[in-house]
Amino acid sequence: MSFIRAFVNVRGVVQGVGFRYWCQRKAAGLGLCGYVGNLTDGTVEVSFEGDRSLVEAFIAELKIGPTYSHVTDLKIDFIDEPKGYDDFRIEILDK
């Protein structure tokens, strides 16, 4: 098992379409821990960690998004050091 953390910035029509709640359900369903939150520039920030194969599966889902979203770009950074999240939650971000 290869553990990794991903930090993703999602661009497109990703606010006001249930994207954060969709992320929470998908990530929790995969057993990933982290957070998702809206940024003031209209993007969504997602940070999560878990087994590499599950992290990659979630990234594949992020590229598609929920029904009413339209993802145009993902900026992905992988980080080898775990953050130690204990669940997956929706956060209020002041960025």
C-alpha positions, 0 to 999 in steps of 0.5 A, a space after each residue: 500500500 502506497 500512501 500519498 496526499 494530493 492537493 487539487 485546484 479545480 477550475 470550471 463551473 464548480 461552485 453553486 452546483 453541489 460540487 463540495 457535497 459530491 466530493 465529500 460523498 465520493 471521497 468518503 466512499 473511497 475511504 479518503 480523508 481531507 477537505 474540500 472548499 470554495 475559493 474566492 476566485 471561483 475555483 474549488 480546493 481539494 486536499 486529500 490522502 490515502 492509498 495511491 490507487 484510491 487517490 488516483 481514482 478520486 482524481 479521475 472522478 474530479 475530472 468529471 465532477 457532478 451532473 451540473 458542474 463543468 470541470 475545465 482544468 485541474 492543477 494537481 500537486 502530490 505530496 509524500 508527507 501525510 497531513 493526518 486528516 481523520 475524515 473528509 469534510 467541507 471547509 470554509 476557506 478564506 483564500 
